[in-house]
Amino acid sequence: MKSKRSLRKEYQDKREQLTDDDIHKLSLDIANNILELDIWGYKNFHLFLPIENKKEVQTEYIMQVLQGRDKNIVLSRSDFKTMEMRHFLLTDQTVIKKNNYGIPEPEGDDFEVDPKQLDVIFVPLLAVDHNGSRIGYGKGFYDRFLHLCRPNALKIGVSFFEPLDEKIPIDQNDVSIDQLVTPNSVSVF
């Protein structure tokens, strides 16, 4: 079994091989596959904004789908002192600004949202296995956040890559995802 550290490095390297054109095409394919999910009866959707220098899934396509279906979109702001995130409703007045780590975040404290109000959470990740165990960047922001959500909130990972055949080592604080959307498939765990 590979360590989280080696898997993290392997998948960061895989992302580095992607061109900007690859990222846009694959991200659009992911958004199109999200249209096939049985999630449209829900109202409150949490979405991450991509860190461009990490070559993350471009979520603006997912945002367009959610806005087109009149869904509430919630974005996060990370606090690197407390290692926690706060969540805010996206409105026409929301100003997005990159923090010191290159993470696009909403400014201001208007319309803060309790994680228990979220129905669907799109989760960034580097790699995931067939059990829904995932690897992120290793800071635990999403694990802490997901522990605050309702147990029945739907956790959907988005990735350029299919699930690993080998198991990802997990610890007690790790939170698995329920589904994974890639450019080629949807997996339910």
Order of alpha helices (4+ residues) and beta strands (2+ residues): alpha-alpha-beta-alpha-beta-beta-beta-beta-beta-beta-beta-alpha-beta-beta-beta
